[in-house]
Amino acid sequence: MRALEAEFVAAGCRSILLEVAVNNRPALVFYKKHGYSVLKTLRRYYPGDLDGLLMGKSIAVPTPTASSEPKYP
């Protein structure tokens, strides 16, 4: 998970969103362990009228260093 999040940061992403079924306890525990929070309940999101949860996490965007900043004449 950390490697994937690092790839998102490198691509300039500022947050990650995902959906998970309300009855997928192992996934909920996993995502919460990695800092994701429930943002919204998605009513009847999955087949059989099963609700989903929208989860999200803010991720850091690296700040430019002096060597990577554009140089102007």
CHARMM-style PDB file with segment names, atoms N, HN, CA, C and O in Angstrom:
ATOM      1  N   MET     1       0.829  -1.185   0.000  1.00  0.00      PROA
ATOM      2  CA  MET     1       0.000   0.000   0.000  1.00  0.00      PROA
ATOM      3  C   MET     1       0.872   1.246   0.000  1.00  0.00      PROA
ATOM      4  O   MET     1       0.588   2.210  -0.711  1.00  0.00      PROA
ATOM      5  N   ARG     2       1.934   1.225   0.798  1.00  0.00      PROA
ATOM      6  HN  ARG     2       2.165   0.442   1.375  1.00  0.00      PROA
ATOM      7  CA  ARG     2       2.807   2.409   0.851  1.00  0.00      PROA
ATOM      8  C   ARG     2       3.456   2.690  -0.497  1.00  0.00      PROA
ATOM      9  O   ARG     2       3.587   3.846  -0.899  1.00  0.00      PROA
ATOM     10  N   ALA     3       3.865   1.626  -1.199  1.00  0.00      PROA
ATOM     11  HN  ALA     3       3.759   0.687  -0.873  1.00  0.00      PROA
ATOM     12  CA  ALA     3       4.502   1.815  -2.507  1.00  0.00      PROA
ATOM     13  C   ALA     3       3.516   2.421  -3.500  1.00  0.00      PROA
ATOM     14  O   ALA     3       3.879   3.306  -4.275  1.00  0.00      PROA
ATOM     15  N   LEU     4       2.287   1.955  -3.481  1.00  0.00      PROA
ATOM     16  HN  LEU     4       1.992   1.236  -2.852  1.00  0.00      PROA
ATOM     17  CA  LEU     4       1.262   2.495  -4.376  1.00  0.00      PROA
ATOM     18  C   LEU     4       0.983   3.962  -4.050  1.00  0.00      PROA
ATOM     19  O   LEU     4       0.882   4.794  -4.951  1.00  0.00      PROA
ATOM     20  N   GLU     5       0.860   4.273  -2.764  1.00  0.00      PROA
ATOM     21  HN  GLU     5       0.942   3.597  -2.032  1.00  0.00      PROA
ATOM     22  CA  GLU     5       0.637   5.663  -2.363  1.00  0.00      PROA
ATOM     23  C   GLU     5       1.811   6.543  -2.782  1.00  0.00      PROA
ATOM     24  O   GLU     5       1.608   7.687  -3.191  1.00  0.00      PROA
ATOM     25  N   ALA     6       3.036   6.025  -2.687  1.00  0.00      PROA
ATOM     26  HN  ALA     6       3.201   5.096  -2.356  1.00  0.00      PROA
ATOM     27  CA  ALA     6       4.212   6.789  -3.100  1.00  0.00      PROA
ATOM     28  C   ALA     6       4.162   7.081  -4.602  1.00  0.00      PROA
ATOM     29  O   ALA     6       4.562   8.160  -5.041  1.00  0.00      PROA
ATOM     30  N   GLU     7       3.672   6.123  -5.382  1.00  0.00      PROA
ATOM     31  HN  GLU     7       3.346   5.247  -5.026  1.00  0.00      PROA
ATOM     32  CA  GLU     7       3.520   6.354  -6.820  1.00  0.00      PROA
ATOM     33  C   GLU     7       2.495   7.454  -7.101  1.00  0.00      PROA
ATOM     34  O   GLU     7       2.690   8.279  -7.993  1.00  0.00      PROA
ATOM     35  N   PHE     8       1.407   7.458  -6.334  1.00  0.00      PROA
ATOM     36  HN  PHE     8       1.249   6.787  -5.610  1.00  0.00      PROA
ATOM     37  CA  PHE     8       0.402   8.505  -6.498  1.00  0.00      PROA
ATOM     38  C   PHE     8       0.984   9.869  -6.138  1.00  0.00      PROA
ATOM     39  O   PHE     8       0.741  10.853  -6.836  1.00  0.00      PROA
ATOM     40  N   VAL     9       1.748   9.929  -5.056  1.00  0.00      PROA
ATOM     41  HN  VAL     9       1.946   9.129  -4.489  1.00  0.00      PROA
ATOM     42  CA  VAL     9       2.390  11.190  -4.658  1.00  0.00      PROA
ATOM     43  C   VAL     9       3.315  11.662  -5.765  1.00  0.00      PROA
ATOM     44  O   VAL     9       3.302  12.839  -6.127  1.00  0.00      PROA
ATOM     45  N   ALA    10       4.121  10.752  -6.308  1.00  0.00      PROA
ATOM     46  HN  ALA    10       4.132   9.797  -6.015  1.00  0.00      PROA
ATOM     47  CA  ALA    10       5.059  11.110  -7.374  1.00  0.00      PROA
ATOM     48  C   ALA    10       4.328  11.615  -8.614  1.00  0.00      PROA
ATOM     49  O   ALA    10       4.865  12.422  -9.372  1.00  0.00      PROA
ATOM     50  N   ALA    11       3.106  11.140  -8.816  1.00  0.00      PROA
ATOM     51  HN  ALA    11       2.670  10.484  -8.200  1.00  0.00      PROA
ATOM     52  CA  ALA    11       2.309  11.581  -9.967  1.00  0.00      PROA
ATOM     53  C   ALA    11       1.580  12.893  -9.685  1.00  0.00      PROA
ATOM     54  O   ALA    11       0.898  13.420 -10.564  1.00  0.00      PROA
ATOM     55  N   GLY    12       1.716  13.427  -8.469  1.00  0.00      PROA
ATOM     56  HN  GLY    12       2.271  12.999  -7.755  1.00  0.00      PROA
ATOM     57  CA  GLY    12       1.105  14.707  -8.140  1.00  0.00      PROA
ATOM     58  C   GLY    12      -0.270  14.619  -7.512  1.00  0.00      PROA
ATOM     59  O   GLY    12      -0.938  15.640  -7.352  1.00  0.00      PROA
ATOM     60  N   CYS    13      -0.708  13.425  -7.154  1.00  0.00      PROA
ATOM     61  HN  CYS    13      -0.165  12.595  -7.284  1.00  0.00      PROA
ATOM     62  CA  CYS    13      -2.022  13.277  -6.515  1.00  0.00      PROA
ATOM     63  C   CYS    13      -1.979  13.849  -5.101  1.00  0.00      PROA
ATOM     64  O   CYS    13      -0.959  13.781  -4.416  1.00  0.00      PROA
ATOM     65  N   ARG    14      -3.091  14.403  -4.691  1.00  0.00      PROA
ATOM     66  HN  ARG    14      -3.919  14.459  -5.248  1.00  0.00      PROA
ATOM     67  CA  ARG    14      -3.192  14.967  -3.344  1.00  0.00      PROA
ATOM     68  C   ARG    14      -4.080  14.144  -2.427  1.00  0.00      PROA
ATOM     69  O   ARG    14      -4.033  14.306  -1.208  1.00  0.00      PROA
ATOM     70  N   SER    15      -4.894  13.255  -3.005  1.00  0.00      PROA
ATOM     71  HN  SER    15      -4.932  13.123  -3.996  1.00  0.00      PROA
ATOM     72  CA  SER    15      -5.757  12.400  -2.196  1.00  0.00      PROA
ATOM     73  C   SER    15      -6.067  11.114  -2.944  1.00  0.00      PROA
ATOM     74  O   SER    15      -5.901  11.020  -4.160  1.00  0.00      PROA
ATOM     75  N   ILE    16      -6.517  10.134  -2.188  1.00  0.00      PROA
ATOM     76  HN  ILE    16      -6.652  10.210  -1.200  1.00  0.00      PROA
ATOM     77  CA  ILE    16      -6.910   8.850  -2.750  1.00  0.00      PROA
ATOM     78  C   ILE    16      -8.320   8.547  -2.265  1.00  0.00      PROA
ATOM     79  O   ILE    16      -8.620   8.697  -1.080  1.00  0.00      PROA
ATOM     80  N   LEU    17      -9.182   8.122  -3.179  1.00  0.00      PROA
ATOM     81  HN  LEU    17      -8.938   8.000  -4.142  1.00  0.00      PROA
ATOM     82  CA  LEU    17     -10.541   7.712  -2.852  1.00  0.00      PROA
ATOM     83  C   LEU    17     -10.726   6.267  -3.267  1.00  0.00      PROA
ATOM     84  O   LEU    17     -10.140   5.821  -4.253  1.00  0.00      PROA
ATOM     85  N   LEU    18     -11.541   5.528  -2.516  1.00  0.00      PROA
ATOM     86  HN  LEU    18     -12.017   5.891  -1.715  1.00  0.00      PROA
ATOM     87  CA  LEU    18     -11.849   4.152  -2.864  1.00  0.00      PROA
ATOM     88  C   LEU    18     -13.232   3.805  -2.335  1.00  0.00      PROA
ATOM     89  O   LEU    18     -13.774   4.487  -1.466  1.00  0.00      PROA
ATOM     90  N   GLU    19     -13.788   2.732  -2.878  1.00  0.00      PROA
ATOM     91  HN  GLU    19     -13.348   2.178  -3.584  1.00  0.00      PROA
ATOM     92  CA  GLU    19     -15.086   2.249  -2.418  1.00  0.00      PROA
ATOM     93  C   GLU    19     -14.907   0.839  -1.883  1.00  0.00      PROA
ATOM     94  O   GLU    19     -14.113   0.058  -2.407  1.00  0.00      PROA
ATOM     95  N   VAL    20     -15.648   0.525  -0.840  1.00  0.00      PROA
ATOM     96  HN  VAL    20     -16.292   1.159  -0.414  1.00  0.00      PROA
ATOM     97  CA  VAL    20     -15.601  -0.812  -0.244  1.00  0.00      PROA
ATOM     98  C   VAL    20     -17.002  -1.158   0.272  1.00  0.00      PROA
ATOM     99  O   VAL    20     -17.731  -0.290   0.751  1.00  0.00      PROA
ATOM    100  N   ALA    21     -17.363  -2.437   0.165  1.00  0.00      PROA
ATOM    101  HN  ALA    21     -16.771  -3.142  -0.224  1.00  0.00      PROA
ATOM    102  CA  ALA    21     -18.668  -2.887   0.655  1.00  0.00      PROA
ATOM    103  C   ALA    21     -18.712  -2.802   2.174  1.00  0.00      PROA
ATOM    104  O   ALA    21     -17.712  -3.051   2.847  1.00  0.00      PROA
ATOM    105  N   VAL    22     -19.868  -2.451   2.703  1.00  0.00      PROA
ATOM    106  HN  VAL    22     -20.680  -2.248   2.156  1.00  0.00      PROA
ATOM    107  CA  VAL    22     -20.010  -2.303   4.158  1.00  0.00      PROA
ATOM    108  C   VAL    22     -19.753  -3.606   4.903  1.00  0.00      PROA
ATOM    109  O   VAL    22     -19.398  -3.583   6.081  1.00  0.00      PROA
ATOM    110  N   ASN    23     -19.927  -4.737   4.235  1.00  0.00      PROA
ATOM    111  HN  ASN    23     -20.215  -4.756   3.278  1.00  0.00      PROA
ATOM    112  CA  ASN    23     -19.743  -6.018   4.921  1.00  0.00      PROA
ATOM    113  C   ASN    23     -18.352  -6.617   4.689  1.00  0.00      PROA
ATOM    114  O   ASN    23     -18.105  -7.758   5.080  1.00  0.00      PROA
ATOM    115  N   ASN    24     -17.451  -5.876   4.068  1.00  0.00      PROA
ATOM    116  HN  ASN    24     -17.652  -4.949   3.750  1.00  0.00      PROA
ATOM    117  CA  ASN    24     -16.096  -6.358   3.822  1.00  0.00      PROA
ATOM    118  C   ASN    24     -15.194  -5.925   4.976  1.00  0.00      PROA
ATOM    119  O   ASN    24     -14.351  -5.039   4.836  1.00  0.00      PROA
ATOM    120  N   ARG    25     -15.397  -6.571   6.108  1.00  0.00      PROA
ATOM    121  HN  ARG    25     -16.082  -7.290   6.221  1.00  0.00      PROA
ATOM    122  CA  ARG    25     -14.688  -6.190   7.334  1.00  0.00      PROA
ATOM    123  C   ARG    25     -13.164  -6.233   7.190  1.00  0.00      PROA
ATOM    124  O   ARG    25     -12.496  -5.298   7.632  1.00  0.00      PROA
ATOM    125  N   PRO    26     -12.584  -7.285   6.585  1.00  0.00      PROA
ATOM    126  CA  PRO    26     -11.113  -7.288   6.454  1.00  0.00      PROA
ATOM    127  C   PRO    26     -10.589  -6.077   5.676  1.00  0.00      PROA
ATOM    128  O   PRO    26      -9.559  -5.508   6.038  1.00  0.00      PROA
ATOM    129  N   ALA    27     -11.285  -5.685   4.620  1.00  0.00      PROA
ATOM    130  HN  ALA    27     -12.122  -6.148   4.326  1.00  0.00      PROA
ATOM    131  CA  ALA    27     -10.850  -4.522   3.843  1.00  0.00      PROA
ATOM    132  C   ALA    27     -10.989  -3.245   4.666  1.00  0.00      PROA
ATOM    133  O   ALA    27     -10.105  -2.389   4.633  1.00  0.00      PROA
ATOM    134  N   LEU    28     -12.080  -3.110   5.396  1.00  0.00      PROA
ATOM    135  HN  LEU    28     -12.799  -3.805   5.422  1.00  0.00      PROA
ATOM    136  CA  LEU    28     -12.279  -1.912   6.219  1.00  0.00      PROA
ATOM    137  C   LEU    28     -11.178  -1.789   7.264  1.00  0.00      PROA
ATOM    138  O   LEU    28     -10.641  -0.703   7.479  1.00  0.00      PROA
ATOM    139  N   VAL    29     -10.843  -2.896   7.910  1.00  0.00      PROA
ATOM    140  HN  VAL    29     -11.280  -3.779   7.735  1.00  0.00      PROA
ATOM    141  CA  VAL    29      -9.770  -2.874   8.910  1.00  0.00      PROA
ATOM    142  C   VAL    29      -8.444  -2.491   8.246  1.00  0.00      PROA
ATOM    143  O   VAL    29      -7.692  -1.674   8.779  1.00  0.00      PROA
ATOM    144  N   PHE    30      -8.164  -3.081   7.088  1.00  0.00      PROA
ATOM    145  HN  PHE    30      -8.774  -3.745   6.655  1.00  0.00      PROA
ATOM    146  CA  PHE    30      -6.926  -2.801   6.353  1.00  0.00      PROA
ATOM    147  C   PHE    30      -6.821  -1.325   5.993  1.00  0.00      PROA
ATOM    148  O   PHE    30      -5.801  -0.691   6.263  1.00  0.00      PROA
ATOM    149  N   TYR    31      -7.867  -0.778   5.388  1.00  0.00      PROA
ATOM    150  HN  TYR    31      -8.695  -1.293   5.169  1.00  0.00      PROA
ATOM    151  CA  TYR    31      -7.819   0.622   4.957  1.00  0.00      PROA
ATOM    152  C   TYR    31      -7.735   1.578   6.140  1.00  0.00      PROA
ATOM    153  O   TYR    31      -7.007   2.569   6.084  1.00  0.00      PROA
ATOM    154  N   LYS    32      -8.468   1.293   7.204  1.00  0.00      PROA
ATOM    155  HN  LYS    32      -9.060   0.488   7.250  1.00  0.00      PROA
ATOM    156  CA  LYS    32      -8.391   2.164   8.392  1.00  0.00      PROA
ATOM    157  C   LYS    32      -6.995   2.118   8.995  1.00  0.00      PROA
ATOM    158  O   LYS    32      -6.482   3.134   9.463  1.00  0.00      PROA
ATOM    159  N   LYS    33      -6.375   0.932   8.984  1.00  0.00      PROA
ATOM    160  HN  LYS    33      -6.791   0.106   8.604  1.00  0.00      PROA
ATOM    161  CA  LYS    33      -5.000   0.789   9.494  1.00  0.00      PROA
ATOM    162  C   LYS    33      -4.031   1.660   8.701  1.00  0.00      PROA
ATOM    163  O   LYS    33      -3.027   2.125   9.240  1.00  0.00      PROA
ATOM    164  N   HSD    34      -4.328   1.878   7.432  1.00  0.00      PROA
ATOM    165  HN  HSD    34      -5.144   1.500   6.994  1.00  0.00      PROA
ATOM    166  CA  HSD    34      -3.464   2.681   6.568  1.00  0.00      PROA
ATOM    167  C   HSD    34      -3.909   4.140   6.474  1.00  0.00      PROA
ATOM    168  O   HSD    34      -3.454   4.870   5.595  1.00  0.00      PROA
ATOM    169  N   GLY    35      -4.794   4.567   7.373  1.00  0.00      PROA
ATOM    170  HN  GLY    35      -5.164   3.974   8.088  1.00  0.00      PROA
ATOM    171  CA  GLY    35      -5.130   5.982   7.484  1.00  0.00      PROA
ATOM    172  C   GLY    35      -6.316   6.467   6.679  1.00  0.00      PROA
ATOM    173  O   GLY    35      -6.541   7.674   6.593  1.00  0.00      PROA
ATOM    174  N   TYR    36      -7.083   5.561   6.085  1.00  0.00      PROA
ATOM    175  HN  TYR    36      -6.900   4.580   6.154  1.00  0.00      PROA
ATOM    176  CA  TYR    36      -8.254   5.961   5.309  1.00  0.00      PROA
ATOM    177  C   TYR    36      -9.441   6.162   6.251  1.00  0.00      PROA
ATOM    178  O   TYR    36      -9.568   5.466   7.259  1.00  0.00      PROA
ATOM    179  N   SER    37     -10.301   7.111   5.918  1.00  0.00      PROA
ATOM    180  HN  SER    37     -10.198   7.677   5.100  1.00  0.00      PROA
ATOM    181  CA  SER    37     -11.492   7.418   6.704  1.00  0.00      PROA
ATOM    182  C   SER    37     -12.732   7.254   5.844  1.00  0.00      PROA
ATOM    183  O   SER    37     -12.688   7.431   4.626  1.00  0.00      PROA
ATOM    184  N   VAL    38     -13.834   6.914   6.490  1.00  0.00      PROA
ATOM    185  HN  VAL    38     -13.869   6.770   7.479  1.00  0.00      PROA
ATOM    186  CA  VAL    38     -15.111   6.824   5.787  1.00  0.00      PROA
ATOM    187  C   VAL    38     -15.610   8.244   5.538  1.00  0.00      PROA
ATOM    188  O   VAL    38     -15.726   9.045   6.467  1.00  0.00      PROA
ATOM    189  N   LEU    39     -15.903   8.544   4.281  1.00  0.00      PROA
ATOM    190  HN  LEU    39     -15.809   7.894   3.528  1.00  0.00      PROA
ATOM    191  CA  LEU    39     -16.360   9.877   3.905  1.00  0.00      PROA
ATOM    192  C   LEU    39     -17.860   9.921   3.657  1.00  0.00      PROA
ATOM    193  O   LEU    39     -18.509  10.940   3.893  1.00  0.00      PROA
ATOM    194  N   LYS    40     -18.411   8.799   3.174  1.00  0.00      PROA
ATOM    195  HN  LYS    40     -17.884   7.971   2.982  1.00  0.00      PROA
ATOM    196  CA  LYS    40     -19.817   8.809   2.789  1.00  0.00      PROA
ATOM    197  C   LYS    40     -20.313   7.376   2.625  1.00  0.00      PROA
ATOM    198  O   LYS    40     -19.554   6.494   2.223  1.00  0.00      PROA
ATOM    199  N   THR    41     -21.579   7.148   2.936  1.00  0.00      PROA
ATOM    200  HN  THR    41     -22.196   7.864   3.264  1.00  0.00      PROA
ATOM    201  CA  THR    41     -22.216   5.867   2.647  1.00  0.00      PROA
ATOM    202  C   THR    41     -22.828   5.942   1.251  1.00  0.00      PROA
ATOM    203  O   THR    41     -23.526   6.897   0.912  1.00  0.00      PROA
ATOM    204  N   LEU    42     -22.552   4.923   0.459  1.00  0.00      PROA
ATOM    205  HN  LEU    42     -21.985   4.147   0.735  1.00  0.00      PROA
ATOM    206  CA  LEU    42     -23.061   4.844  -0.908  1.00  0.00      PROA
ATOM    207  C   LEU    42     -24.218   3.839  -0.912  1.00  0.00      PROA
ATOM    208  O   LEU    42     -24.001   2.630  -0.991  1.00  0.00      PROA
ATOM    209  N   ARG    43     -25.428   4.344  -0.828  1.00  0.00      PROA
ATOM    210  HN  ARG    43     -25.605   5.326  -0.764  1.00  0.00      PROA
ATOM    211  CA  ARG    43     -26.616   3.497  -0.725  1.00  0.00      PROA
ATOM    212  C   ARG    43     -26.785   2.626  -1.966  1.00  0.00      PROA
ATOM    213  O   ARG    43     -26.708   3.106  -3.097  1.00  0.00      PROA
ATOM    214  N   ARG    44     -27.016   1.340  -1.732  1.00  0.00      PROA
ATOM    215  HN  ARG    44     -27.078   0.950  -0.813  1.00  0.00      PROA
ATOM    216  CA  ARG    44     -27.294   0.355  -2.794  1.00  0.00      PROA
ATOM    217  C   ARG    44     -26.231   0.406  -3.908  1.00  0.00      PROA
ATOM    218  O   ARG    44     -26.562   0.321  -5.090  1.00  0.00      PROA
ATOM    219  N   TYR    45     -24.991   0.541  -3.530  1.00  0.00      PROA
ATOM    220  HN  TYR    45     -24.722   0.611  -2.570  1.00  0.00      PROA
ATOM    221  CA  TYR    45     -23.882   0.686  -4.472  1.00  0.00      PROA
ATOM    222  C   TYR    45     -23.528  -0.635  -5.160  1.00  0.00      PROA
ATOM    223  O   TYR    45     -23.167  -0.650  -6.337  1.00  0.00      PROA
ATOM    224  N   TYR    46     -23.634  -1.725  -4.430  1.00  0.00      PROA
ATOM    225  HN  TYR    46     -23.928  -1.712  -3.474  1.00  0.00      PROA
ATOM    226  CA  TYR    46     -23.276  -3.041  -4.946  1.00  0.00      PROA
ATOM    227  C   TYR    46     -24.529  -3.851  -5.270  1.00  0.00      PROA
ATOM    228  O   TYR    46     -25.615  -3.543  -4.778  1.00  0.00      PROA
ATOM    229  N   PRO    47     -24.379  -4.895  -6.104  1.00  0.00      PROA
ATOM    230  CA  PRO    47     -25.535  -5.751  -6.431  1.00  0.00      PROA
ATOM    231  C   PRO    47     -26.199  -6.297  -5.170  1.00  0.00      PROA
ATOM    232  O   PRO    47     -25.543  -6.523  -4.153  1.00  0.00      PROA
ATOM    233  N   GLY    48     -27.491  -6.499  -5.255  1.00  0.00      PROA
ATOM    234  HN  GLY    48     -28.024  -6.316  -6.082  1.00  0.00      PROA
ATOM    235  CA  GLY    48     -28.252  -6.973  -4.104  1.00  0.00      PROA
ATOM    236  C   GLY    48     -28.560  -5.874  -3.112  1.00  0.00      PROA
ATOM    237  O   GLY    48     -28.874  -6.145  -1.953  1.00  0.00      PROA
ATOM    238  N   ASP    49     -28.472  -4.627  -3.565  1.00  0.00      PROA
ATOM    239  HN  ASP    49     -28.217  -4.407  -4.506  1.00  0.00      PROA
ATOM    240  CA  ASP    49     -28.750  -3.459  -2.725  1.00  0.00      PROA
ATOM    241  C   ASP    49     -27.796  -3.319  -1.530  1.00  0.00      PROA
ATOM    242  O   ASP    49     -28.150  -2.719  -0.514  1.00  0.00      PROA
ATOM    243  N   LEU    50     -26.606  -3.868  -1.659  1.00  0.00      PROA
ATOM    244  HN  LEU    50     -26.319  -4.355  -2.483  1.00  0.00      PROA
ATOM    245  CA  LEU    50     -25.606  -3.761  -0.598  1.00  0.00      PROA
ATOM    246  C   LEU    50     -24.987  -2.367  -0.640  1.00  0.00      PROA
ATOM    247  O   LEU    50     -24.582  -1.886  -1.698  1.00  0.00      PROA
ATOM    248  N   ASP    51     -24.920  -1.731   0.521  1.00  0.00      PROA
ATOM    249  HN  ASP    51     -25.248  -2.122   1.381  1.00  0.00      PROA
ATOM    250  CA  ASP    51     -24.309  -0.402   0.611  1.00  0.00      PROA
ATOM    251  C   ASP    51     -22.794  -0.497   0.484  1.00  0.00      PROA
ATOM    252  O   ASP    51     -22.181  -1.516   0.802  1.00  0.00      PROA
ATOM    253  N   GLY    52     -22.221   0.584   0.014  1.00  0.00      PROA
ATOM    254  HN  GLY    52     -22.719   1.412  -0.244  1.00  0.00      PROA
ATOM    255  CA  GLY    52     -20.771   0.723  -0.032  1.00  0.00      PROA
ATOM    256  C   GLY    52     -20.363   1.910   0.815  1.00  0.00      PROA
ATOM    257  O   GLY    52     -21.198   2.710   1.237  1.00  0.00      PROA
ATOM    258  N   LEU    53     -19.100   2.009   1.052  1.00  0.00      PROA
ATOM    259  HN  LEU    53     -18.422   1.359   0.709  1.00  0.00      PROA
ATOM    260  CA  LEU    53     -18.548   3.156   1.767  1.00  0.00      PROA
ATOM    261  C   LEU    53     -17.504   3.812   0.883  1.00  0.00      PROA
ATOM    262  O   LEU    53     -16.644   3.135   0.320  1.00  0.00      PROA
ATOM    263  N   LEU    54     -17.579   5.121   0.761  1.00  0.00      PROA
ATOM    264  HN  LEU    54     -18.279   5.671   1.218  1.00  0.00      PROA
ATOM    265  CA  LEU    54     -16.540   5.884   0.101  1.00  0.00      PROA
ATOM    266  C   LEU    54     -15.517   6.228   1.176  1.00  0.00      PROA
ATOM    267  O   LEU    54     -15.844   6.845   2.190  1.00  0.00      PROA
ATOM    268  N   MET    55     -14.276   5.820   0.938  1.00  0.00      PROA
ATOM    269  HN  MET    55     -14.011   5.319   0.115  1.00  0.00      PROA
ATOM    270  CA  MET    55     -13.213   6.098   1.894  1.00  0.00      PROA
ATOM    271  C   MET    55     -12.166   6.955   1.198  1.00  0.00      PROA
ATOM    272  O   MET    55     -12.033   6.918  -0.025  1.00  0.00      PROA
ATOM    273  N   GLY    56     -11.427   7.722   1.982  1.00  0.00      PROA
ATOM    274  HN  GLY    56     -11.535   7.752   2.976  1.00  0.00      PROA
ATOM    275  CA  GLY    56     -10.421   8.578   1.398  1.00  0.00      PROA
ATOM    276  C   GLY    56      -9.296   8.891   2.351  1.00  0.00      PROA
ATOM    277  O   GLY    56      -9.375   8.667   3.559  1.00  0.00      PROA
ATOM    278  N   LYS    57      -8.246   9.416   1.757  1.00  0.00      PROA
ATOM    279  HN  LYS    57      -8.182   9.597   0.775  1.00  0.00      PROA
ATOM    280  CA  LYS    57      -7.059   9.791   2.524  1.00  0.00      PROA
ATOM    281  C   LYS    57      -6.337  10.897   1.772  1.00  0.00      PROA
ATOM    282  O   LYS    57      -6.161  10.813   0.557  1.00  0.00      PROA
ATOM    283  N   SER    58      -5.920  11.926   2.485  1.00  0.00      PROA
ATOM    284  HN  SER    58      -6.063  11.994   3.473  1.00  0.00      PROA
ATOM    285  CA  SER    58      -5.059  12.951   1.896  1.00  0.00      PROA
ATOM    286  C   SER    58      -3.641  12.426   1.893  1.00  0.00      PROA
ATOM    287  O   SER    58      -3.205  11.764   2.835  1.00  0.00      PROA
ATOM    288  N   ILE    59      -2.921  12.732   0.817  1.00  0.00      PROA
ATOM    289  HN  ILE    59      -3.274  13.270   0.052  1.00  0.00      PROA
ATOM    290  CA  ILE    59      -1.521  12.318   0.741  1.00  0.00      PROA
ATOM    291  C   ILE    59      -0.669  13.533   0.451  1.00  0.00      PROA
ATOM    292  O   ILE    59      -1.120  14.484  -0.187  1.00  0.00      PROA
ATOM    293  N   ALA    60       0.548  13.498   0.917  1.00  0.00      PROA
ATOM    294  HN  ALA    60       0.915  12.726   1.436  1.00  0.00      PROA
ATOM    295  CA  ALA    60       1.452  14.641   0.773  1.00  0.00      PROA
ATOM    296  C   ALA    60       1.956  14.750  -0.652  1.00  0.00      PROA
ATOM    297  O   ALA    60       2.198  13.746  -1.322  1.00  0.00      PROA
ATOM    298  N   VAL    61       2.106  15.955  -1.094  1.00  0.00      PROA
ATOM    299  HN  VAL    61       1.909  16.771  -0.550  1.00  0.00      PROA
ATOM    300  CA  VAL    61       2.704  16.233  -2.396  1.00  0.00      PROA
ATOM    301  C   VAL    61       4.080  16.810  -2.119  1.00  0.00      PROA
ATOM    302  O   VAL    61       4.201  17.784  -1.375  1.00  0.00      PROA
ATOM    303  N   PRO    62       5.127  16.226  -2.706  1.00  0.00      PROA
ATOM    304  CA  PRO    62       6.466  16.760  -2.423  1.00  0.00      PROA
ATOM    305  C   PRO    62       6.594  18.208  -2.886  1.00  0.00      PROA
ATOM    306  O   PRO    62       6.091  18.596  -3.940  1.00  0.00      PROA
ATOM    307  N   THR    63       7.277  18.981  -2.069  1.00  0.00      PROA
ATOM    308  HN  THR    63       7.685  18.666  -1.212  1.00  0.00      PROA
ATOM    309  CA  THR    63       7.497  20.375  -2.440  1.00  0.00      PROA
ATOM    310  C   THR    63       8.744  20.460  -3.307  1.00  0.00      PROA
ATOM    311  O   THR    63       9.683  19.686  -3.117  1.00  0.00      PROA
ATOM    312  N   PRO    64       8.765  21.388  -4.256  1.00  0.00      PROA
ATOM    313  CA  PRO    64       9.934  21.502  -5.140  1.00  0.00      PROA
ATOM    314  C   PRO    64      11.183  21.879  -4.348  1.00  0.00      PROA
ATOM    315  O   PRO    64      11.119  22.665  -3.404  1.00  0.00      PROA
ATOM    316  N   THR    65      12.292  21.320  -4.737  1.00  0.00      PROA
ATOM    317  HN  THR    65      12.344  20.681  -5.504  1.00  0.00      PROA
ATOM    318  CA  THR    65      13.569  21.688  -4.120  1.00  0.00      PROA
ATOM    319  C   THR    65      14.203  22.775  -4.975  1.00  0.00      PROA
ATOM    320  O   THR    65      13.755  23.040  -6.091  1.00  0.00      PROA
ATOM    321  N   ALA    66      15.226  23.388  -4.457  1.00  0.00      PROA
ATOM    322  HN  ALA    66      15.590  23.172  -3.550  1.00  0.00      PROA
ATOM    323  CA  ALA    66      15.884  24.474  -5.186  1.00  0.00      PROA
ATOM    324  C   ALA    66      16.394  23.991  -6.544  1.00  0.00      PROA
ATOM    325  O   ALA    66      16.358  24.739  -7.521  1.00  0.00      PROA
ATOM    326  N   SER    67      16.868  22.742  -6.610  1.00  0.00      PROA
ATOM    327  HN  SER    67      16.896  22.134  -5.816  1.00  0.00      PROA
ATOM    328  CA  SER    67      17.423  22.250  -7.875  1.00  0.00      PROA
ATOM    329  C   SER    67      16.337  21.925  -8.890  1.00  0.00      PROA
ATOM    330  O   SER    67      16.617  21.875 -10.087  1.00  0.00      PROA
ATOM    331  N   SER    68      15.098  21.701  -8.441  1.00  0.00      PROA
ATOM    332  HN  SER    68      14.870  21.742  -7.468  1.00  0.00      PROA
ATOM    333  CA  SER    68      14.039  21.349  -9.391  1.00  0.00      PROA
ATOM    334  C   SER    68      13.168  22.545  -9.783  1.00  0.00      PROA
ATOM    335  O   SER    68      12.300  22.431 -10.648  1.00  0.00      PROA
ATOM    336  N   GLU    69      13.402  23.671  -9.152  1.00  0.00      PROA
ATOM    337  HN  GLU    69      14.108  23.764  -8.449  1.00  0.00      PROA
ATOM    338  CA  GLU    69      12.620  24.860  -9.492  1.00  0.00      PROA
ATOM    339  C   GLU    69      13.105  25.418 -10.823  1.00  0.00      PROA
ATOM    340  O   GLU    69      14.301  25.370 -11.110  1.00  0.00      PROA
ATOM    341  N   PRO    70      12.196  25.948 -11.644  1.00  0.00      PROA
ATOM    342  CA  PRO    70      12.630  26.513 -12.920  1.00  0.00      PROA
ATOM    343  C   PRO    70      13.519  27.729 -12.703  1.00  0.00      PROA
ATOM    344  O   PRO    70      13.309  28.518 -11.782  1.00  0.00      PROA
ATOM    345  N   LYS    71      14.484  27.856 -13.543  1.00  0.00      PROA
ATOM    346  HN  LYS    71      14.655  27.214 -14.291  1.00  0.00      PROA
ATOM    347  CA  LYS    71      15.397  29.002 -13.461  1.00  0.00      PROA
ATOM    348  C   LYS    71      15.027  30.012 -14.538  1.00  0.00      PROA
ATOM    349  O   LYS    71      14.877  29.663 -15.709  1.00  0.00      PROA
ATOM    350  N   TYR    72      14.885  31.244 -14.135  1.00  0.00      PROA
ATOM    351  HN  TYR    72      15.007  31.528 -13.184  1.00  0.00      PROA
ATOM    352  CA  TYR    72      14.513  32.308 -15.063  1.00  0.00      PROA
ATOM    353  C   TYR    72      15.711  33.226 -15.284  1.00  0.00      PROA
ATOM    354  O   TYR    72      16.457  33.526 -14.352  1.00  0.00      PROA
ATOM    355  N   PRO    73      15.884  33.667 -16.526  1.00  0.00      PROA
ATOM    356  CA  PRO    73      17.034  34.557 -16.816  1.00  0.00      PROA
ATOM    357  C   PRO    73      16.920  35.901 -16.132  1.00  0.00      PROA
ATOM    358  OT1 PRO    73      17.802  36.746 -16.280  1.00  0.00      PROA
TER     359      PRO     73
END
